C-alpha cells in the first residue's frame, strides 16, 4: 500500500477513535431534507483552491445528496464526461452533539467547507476510494438538531468520475453516505417536541387580606408559552393576569381571610394546577400551592370629633360626638375618663373600612374637658383602639332653660 494511503487510513482511525471517546447526544428531530442544490459546469481549467461558487453558466443542475459514480459518463444535461466541475450548496443537519467525521471519495479533486470553516481540501488527481477508505477526511464539532451552511466542490479531469460524501459519529461506527434527509437547499426547520418546563417554585406564601390586584404568585417557564390554570380543587379562586410570555402572574379573585379560609381543605393552603403551552403545542404542567398566612389585625380611628368639627360646647346642651373606625366595633365614649351616659358600647355600623358610632353628649361641667373614645372590635383576633383625645371648652348655655 502506498505511503500516502497508509497515512490517510491511519489518520481516519485516529480521528474515529478520538471521536468515539467523546459522549454525544443523538438528535431528537426527524430530518426531512430534500438534498443540496447541485450545479455543474464544463471546466477545462486547472483546479485551484479555494474554488469559486457558481450557479449560472451551467451544463446541468439537480438536487440530492453526494453519492455519484458516473464512470466515463456525465452528470447530465449538456455536460461532457470529462473536464467538469460540480458544486453543491445548502444546509446540513447535525445528527449528534459532538464530533462528526467526514469522508470524501472523489475522482478527482474535492473541497468542502461547513459554516465557513474549511473541512477537507483534496487537491490530487486520482481514482476514488471505496468502502471505508477515504481520499480526504475532516472533523467538525456540531450540535444535534442544528443546521449549518455547507458548500462542496468536485473537479473531474479525465477518465472515470465519482463524487461521494460520507460521515460517521458515535452511534454510527462506520462511514455511510450522508443521507438526503440531512441535506437541504435552505436551513432546516426542526419540529419542536419539547414541552416547556416551570423554572419558578411550586410553593408560594401570601399574607391574608392581599388585594385582588396584588400578585399572589409569579410563575416562570423555560420558554415563551401561554400559562393557564388548568385544574386543581381551588382553581376557581384564582386568575392569571398575564400569560402571553414566559411569565404568568397569579392573583386571587377575592381577598383571602385567614380566619375564614375559602380553600377546599379549610386550612389556608390553596391547590391549583398550571399548564404551560408553547407555540408548537407542547404542554407541561405543574401543581402549585399558595399558603395564606395570618396577620394580626388592628383597629384604628379615622375620625373623632364634635358635630361640625366644633371645639367648644354649651353647658347641658346636646351635641353629637362622632367616631369612625376601620373595622366593625363597639365604641365607648368618655369625658374626663368617665363613661358618658348612654354612650357605652355603642355599635359602629358601616361596611368596608368605615364603621361609625355617635354619642349625644350634654356637657355636665363647665370649663376645659377632654373627650376620648375606645373601640372594641367585634371580630376575633383584632386589637382594640383608642381615639386621639379631644380638648373641648364648655361655656354657659346661650338659650333658655
C-alpha positions as CSV (number, residue, x, y, z in Angstrom):
1,X,0.0,0.0,0.0
2,X,1.4,3.4,-0.9
3,X,2.7,5.6,2.0
4,X,0.0,8.3,1.3
5,X,-2.8,5.8,1.6
6,X,-1.3,4.5,4.8
7,X,-1.3,8.0,6.2
8,X,-4.9,8.5,5.2
9,X,-6.1,5.2,6.8
10,X,-4.1,6.0,10.0
11,X,-5.5,9.5,10.2
12,X,-9.0,8.1,9.7
13,X,-8.6,5.6,12.5
14,X,-7.2,8.2,14.9
15,X,-10.0,10.7,14.2
16,X,-12.6,7.9,14.7
17,X,-11.1,6.6,17.9
18,X,-10.9,10.1,19.4
19,X,-14.4,10.9,18.4
20,X,-15.7,7.6,19.9
21,X,-14.4,8.6,23.3
22,X,-16.4,11.8,23.5
23,X,-20.0,11.4,24.8
24,X,-22.5,12.6,22.3
25,X,-26.3,13.2,22.2
26,X,-28.4,12.0,19.3
27,X,-30.8,14.5,17.8
28,X,-34.5,14.0,18.6
29,X,-35.6,15.8,15.5
30,X,-36.6,13.7,12.5
31,X,-34.8,15.2,9.5
32,X,-36.8,16.0,6.3
33,X,-34.3,17.4,3.9
34,X,-34.6,17.2,0.1
35,X,-30.9,17.4,-0.7
36,X,-28.4,20.1,-1.7
37,X,-28.7,22.3,-4.8
38,X,-26.2,20.9,-7.3
39,X,-24.7,22.8,-10.2
40,X,-22.3,21.5,-12.9
41,X,-20.3,23.4,-15.5
42,X,-17.9,22.4,-18.2
43,X,-14.4,23.4,-17.0
44,X,-11.1,22.7,-18.7
45,X,-9.2,24.9,-16.3
46,X,-6.7,23.6,-13.8
47,X,-8.1,23.0,-10.2
48,X,-7.4,25.8,-7.8
49,X,-8.4,26.3,-4.1
50,X,-10.5,27.7,-2.7
51,X,-12.8,27.2,-5.7
52,X,-15.4,29.8,-6.6
53,X,-19.2,29.3,-6.1
54,X,-21.3,29.3,-9.2
55,X,-25.0,29.0,-10.1
56,X,-25.1,30.3,-13.7
57,X,-23.5,29.2,-17.0
58,X,-24.2,25.6,-16.0
59,X,-24.4,22.5,-18.1
60,X,-26.7,20.7,-15.6
61,X,-28.5,21.3,-12.3
62,X,-30.1,18.9,-9.8
63,X,-30.8,18.3,-6.1
64,X,-29.8,15.4,-3.9
65,X,-27.1,14.1,-1.7
66,X,-23.5,13.4,-2.8
67,X,-23.4,9.8,-4.0
68,X,-22.4,9.6,-7.7
69,X,-20.5,7.2,-9.8
70,X,-20.7,8.4,-13.4
71,X,-18.0,6.2,-14.7
72,X,-16.9,7.6,-18.0
73,X,-20.3,9.2,-18.4
74,X,-21.5,12.8,-17.5
75,X,-23.7,14.3,-14.7
76,X,-26.4,15.0,-17.2
77,X,-27.7,17.9,-19.4
78,X,-25.1,19.2,-21.8
79,X,-22.1,18.3,-19.6
80,X,-19.3,16.2,-21.1
81,X,-17.8,13.1,-19.4
82,X,-14.5,14.9,-18.8
83,X,-13.4,18.3,-17.5
84,X,-16.4,19.5,-15.5
85,X,-16.8,20.9,-12.0
86,X,-19.6,20.1,-9.6
87,X,-20.8,22.5,-6.9
88,X,-23.2,21.7,-4.0
89,X,-24.7,24.3,-1.7
90,X,-27.3,24.3,1.1
91,X,-27.5,23.2,4.7
92,X,-26.5,20.1,6.6
93,X,-28.4,18.9,9.7
94,X,-26.2,17.7,12.6
95,X,-27.1,14.1,13.6
96,X,-25.5,14.4,17.1
97,X,-23.9,16.8,19.5
98,X,-20.2,16.4,19.4
99,X,-17.7,15.5,16.7
100,X,-18.9,14.4,13.2
101,X,-16.3,12.7,11.0
102,X,-16.5,13.3,7.2
103,X,-15.0,11.2,4.4
104,X,-14.9,12.0,0.7
105,X,-14.4,9.6,-2.1
106,X,-13.8,11.6,-5.3
107,X,-12.3,11.3,-8.7
108,X,-10.6,13.8,-9.0
109,X,-10.4,16.8,-6.7
110,X,-12.6,17.8,-3.7
111,X,-13.1,20.8,-1.4
112,X,-15.6,21.3,1.4
113,X,-16.4,23.9,4.0
114,X,-19.2,23.9,6.6
115,X,-20.3,27.0,8.4
116,X,-17.5,29.0,6.7
117,X,-14.9,26.6,8.2
118,X,-12.5,24.6,5.9
119,X,-13.1,20.9,6.5
120,X,-11.5,19.0,3.5
121,X,-9.2,20.0,0.7
122,X,-8.1,17.2,-1.6
123,X,-6.1,18.6,-4.5
124,X,-4.8,15.4,-6.1
125,X,-5.9,13.7,-9.3
126,X,-6.6,10.1,-8.5
127,X,-9.1,7.3,-8.5
128,X,-11.9,7.5,-6.0
129,X,-11.6,5.5,-2.8
130,X,-14.3,2.9,-1.9
131,X,-15.7,1.1,1.1
132,X,-14.4,2.6,4.3
133,X,-11.3,4.2,2.7
134,X,-11.3,7.9,2.1
135,X,-9.5,10.2,-0.3
136,X,-9.8,13.0,2.3
137,X,-11.2,13.4,5.8
138,X,-12.2,16.1,8.2
139,X,-14.0,16.5,11.6
140,X,-16.4,19.2,12.8
141,X,-18.0,19.7,16.2
142,X,-21.7,20.1,15.8
143,X,-24.9,20.4,17.9
144,X,-27.7,17.9,17.4
145,X,-30.6,19.3,15.5
146,X,-28.8,22.4,14.3
147,X,-28.3,23.1,10.6
148,X,-25.1,24.5,9.2
149,X,-24.4,26.1,5.8
150,X,-22.3,23.8,3.6
151,X,-20.5,24.2,0.3
152,X,-18.6,21.5,-1.6
153,X,-16.9,21.1,-4.9
154,X,-15.6,18.3,-7.1
155,X,-13.5,18.5,-10.3
156,X,-13.3,15.8,-13.0
157,X,-10.2,15.9,-15.2
158,X,-10.5,12.8,-17.3
159,X,-11.4,9.1,-17.2
160,X,-13.8,7.9,-14.6
161,X,-15.8,10.4,-12.5
162,X,-17.1,9.8,-8.9
163,X,-18.3,12.0,-6.0
164,X,-19.3,10.8,-2.6
165,X,-19.6,12.3,0.9
166,X,-19.8,10.0,3.9
167,X,-19.9,10.5,7.7
168,X,-19.5,8.7,11.0
169,X,-20.2,9.6,14.6
170,X,-21.0,8.0,17.9
171,X,-23.8,5.5,17.3
172,X,-22.7,5.2,13.7
173,X,-19.3,3.4,13.8
174,X,-18.7,3.0,10.1
175,X,-18.8,5.6,7.3
176,X,-22.1,5.9,5.5
177,X,-23.3,8.2,2.8
178,X,-24.7,11.4,4.3
179,X,-28.4,10.8,3.7
180,X,-30.6,13.2,1.7
181,X,-32.8,13.8,4.7
182,X,-29.9,15.6,6.4
183,X,-29.3,17.9,3.5
184,X,-31.5,20.7,2.3
185,X,-31.3,23.7,0.0
186,X,-32.4,26.0,2.8
187,X,-32.0,25.9,6.6
188,X,-33.9,23.2,8.4
189,X,-37.0,24.0,10.4
190,X,-36.8,21.3,13.1
191,X,-40.0,20.4,14.8
192,X,-40.1,21.3,18.4
193,X,-41.3,18.4,20.5
194,X,-40.0,19.6,23.9
195,X,-42.7,20.9,26.4
196,X,-42.0,24.0,28.5
197,X,-40.7,23.4,32.0
198,X,-41.5,25.5,35.1
199,X,-38.5,27.3,36.4
200,X,-40.2,29.0,39.4
201,X,-41.1,27.5,42.7
202,X,-44.2,25.3,43.1
203,X,-44.9,26.7,46.6
204,X,-45.9,30.3,47.5
205,X,-47.0,32.2,50.6
206,X,-49.0,35.4,51.0
207,X,-50.4,37.3,53.9
208,X,-54.2,37.4,54.4
209,X,-56.2,40.2,53.0
210,X,-53.9,40.5,50.0
211,X,-55.6,42.7,47.4
212,X,-57.1,41.2,44.3
213,X,-54.9,43.5,42.3
214,X,-51.7,42.2,44.0
215,X,-49.5,39.3,42.9
216,X,-50.0,36.1,44.8
217,X,-47.5,34.1,42.7
218,X,-45.1,34.8,39.9
219,X,-44.8,31.8,37.6
220,X,-41.9,31.5,35.1
221,X,-41.3,28.9,32.4
222,X,-38.4,27.9,30.3
223,X,-39.6,29.4,27.0
224,X,-42.3,31.7,25.6
225,X,-45.6,30.0,26.4
226,X,-49.2,30.5,27.4
227,X,-49.7,29.6,31.0
228,X,-53.2,28.7,32.2
229,X,-54.9,27.4,35.3
230,X,-56.0,24.1,34.1
231,X,-57.2,22.3,37.2
232,X,-56.9,22.0,40.9
233,X,-59.5,21.9,43.7
234,X,-59.0,25.7,44.3
235,X,-58.6,26.8,40.7
236,X,-61.7,28.9,40.8
237,X,-60.2,31.1,43.5
238,X,-57.6,32.5,41.1
239,X,-57.0,34.2,37.8
240,X,-54.0,34.8,35.5
241,X,-53.5,38.4,34.6
242,X,-50.7,37.9,32.1
243,X,-49.9,34.7,30.2
244,X,-48.6,35.7,26.8
245,X,-44.8,35.5,27.6
246,X,-42.6,33.2,29.7
247,X,-44.1,34.8,32.9
248,X,-47.5,34.5,34.4
249,X,-49.0,36.5,37.3
250,X,-51.4,34.7,39.6
251,X,-54.0,36.7,41.6
252,X,-56.8,35.9,44.0
253,X,-60.3,36.5,42.8
254,X,-61.3,37.6,46.3
255,X,-59.1,38.7,49.1
256,X,-58.4,35.7,51.4
257,X,-59.3,35.8,55.1
258,X,-57.1,33.7,57.4
259,X,-59.9,33.5,60.0
260,X,-62.4,32.3,57.3
261,X,-60.4,30.2,54.8
262,X,-62.2,29.5,51.5
263,X,-59.8,26.8,50.2
264,X,-61.3,23.3,49.8
265,X,-59.4,21.9,52.7
266,X,-60.2,24.8,55.0
267,X,-56.5,25.0,56.1
268,X,-55.5,28.1,54.1
269,X,-53.5,26.1,51.6
270,X,-54.8,26.6,48.1
271,X,-54.1,24.0,45.4
272,X,-54.2,24.5,41.7
273,X,-52.5,23.1,38.6
274,X,-50.9,25.1,35.9
275,X,-50.3,24.2,32.2
276,X,-47.7,25.9,30.0
277,X,-48.2,25.5,26.3
278,X,-45.6,26.7,23.7
279,X,-46.2,27.8,20.2
280,X,-45.7,24.3,18.9
281,X,-48.5,22.9,21.1
282,X,-46.2,21.2,23.6
283,X,-47.6,21.4,27.1
284,X,-46.0,21.0,30.6
285,X,-47.9,21.0,33.9
286,X,-47.1,21.8,37.5
287,X,-49.0,21.6,40.7
288,X,-48.8,24.8,42.8
289,X,-49.8,25.6,46.4
290,X,-50.4,29.1,47.7
291,X,-50.5,29.3,51.5
292,X,-52.3,32.2,53.2
293,X,-50.6,33.3,56.5
294,X,-52.2,35.1,59.5
295,X,-51.9,38.8,60.1
296,X,-52.5,40.3,63.5
297,X,-55.4,42.7,62.5
298,X,-55.5,46.1,64.2
299,X,-58.3,48.6,64.5
300,X,-57.9,52.4,64.2
301,X,-60.0,55.5,64.4
302,X,-60.2,57.6,61.2
303,X,-62.5,60.2,62.7
304,X,-63.3,61.5,66.2
305,X,-64.9,64.9,66.5
306,X,-67.8,67.0,67.7
307,X,-70.5,67.9,65.2
308,X,-69.1,70.2,62.5
309,X,-65.6,69.8,64.0
310,X,-66.5,72.2,66.9
311,X,-64.0,72.7,69.7
312,X,-66.5,74.3,72.1
313,X,-69.8,73.1,73.6
314,X,-72.6,74.7,75.6
315,X,-73.3,73.6,79.1
316,X,-76.1,71.0,79.2
317,X,-76.8,71.4,75.5
318,X,-76.9,68.3,73.4
319,X,-74.2,67.9,70.7
320,X,-73.2,64.8,68.7
321,X,-69.8,63.2,69.1
322,X,-68.9,61.1,66.0
323,X,-66.4,58.3,65.9
324,X,-65.4,56.3,62.8
325,X,-63.4,53.1,63.0
326,X,-61.9,50.9,60.3
327,X,-63.5,47.7,61.5
328,X,-66.8,46.7,63.0
329,X,-66.6,47.7,66.6
330,X,-68.4,48.7,69.8
331,X,-67.4,52.2,70.9
332,X,-67.4,53.7,74.4
333,X,-67.3,57.5,74.8
334,X,-65.8,59.2,77.9
335,X,-65.4,62.7,79.3
336,X,-62.5,63.3,81.7
337,X,-62.2,59.5,82.0
338,X,-65.8,58.8,82.9
339,X,-68.2,56.9,80.6
340,X,-70.8,59.2,79.2
341,X,-74.4,58.3,79.9
342,X,-75.9,56.2,77.1
343,X,-72.6,56.0,75.3
344,X,-71.1,52.7,76.4
345,X,-70.5,50.0,73.8
346,X,-72.3,51.9,71.0
347,X,-72.3,49.6,67.9
348,X,-70.5,51.2,65.0
349,X,-72.3,50.5,61.7
350,X,-71.0,50.6,58.2
351,X,-69.0,48.5,55.7
352,X,-65.6,48.0,54.2
353,X,-63.2,50.0,56.3
354,X,-65.6,52.6,57.6
355,X,-67.9,52.0,60.7
356,X,-69.4,54.9,62.6
357,X,-70.9,55.3,66.1
358,X,-72.4,58.5,67.6
359,X,-73.0,59.8,71.1
360,X,-75.4,62.6,72.1
361,X,-73.5,64.5,74.7
362,X,-74.7,67.1,77.2
363,X,-71.8,68.7,79.0
364,X,-72.3,68.4,82.7
365,X,-69.3,70.6,83.7
366,X,-68.1,74.0,82.6
367,X,-64.6,74.9,81.5
368,X,-61.9,72.7,79.9
369,X,-62.8,69.0,79.4
370,X,-61.3,66.2,77.4
371,X,-63.3,63.6,75.4
372,X,-62.0,60.1,74.5
373,X,-63.3,57.0,72.8
374,X,-62.3,53.4,72.8
375,X,-63.2,50.8,70.1
376,X,-63.5,47.1,70.8
377,X,-63.7,45.2,67.5
378,X,-66.5,42.6,67.2
379,X,-64.3,40.3,65.1
380,X,-61.9,37.8,66.7
381,X,-58.2,38.5,66.8
382,X,-58.4,42.2,66.1
383,X,-56.8,44.6,68.6
384,X,-58.7,47.5,70.2
385,X,-58.0,51.2,69.5
386,X,-58.2,54.5,71.4
387,X,-59.1,57.7,69.6
388,X,-56.9,60.8,69.9
389,X,-58.1,63.0,72.8
390,X,-60.4,66.0,72.1
391,X,-59.9,69.1,74.2
392,X,-63.2,70.9,74.4
393,X,-64.1,74.2,76.1
394,X,-67.6,74.1,77.7
395,X,-69.2,77.5,78.1
396,X,-72.5,78.8,79.5
397,X,-75.7,77.8,77.8
398,X,-77.0,80.5,75.5
399,X,-80.7,79.6,75.3
400,X,-83.5,79.4,77.9
401,X,-83.5,76.5,80.4
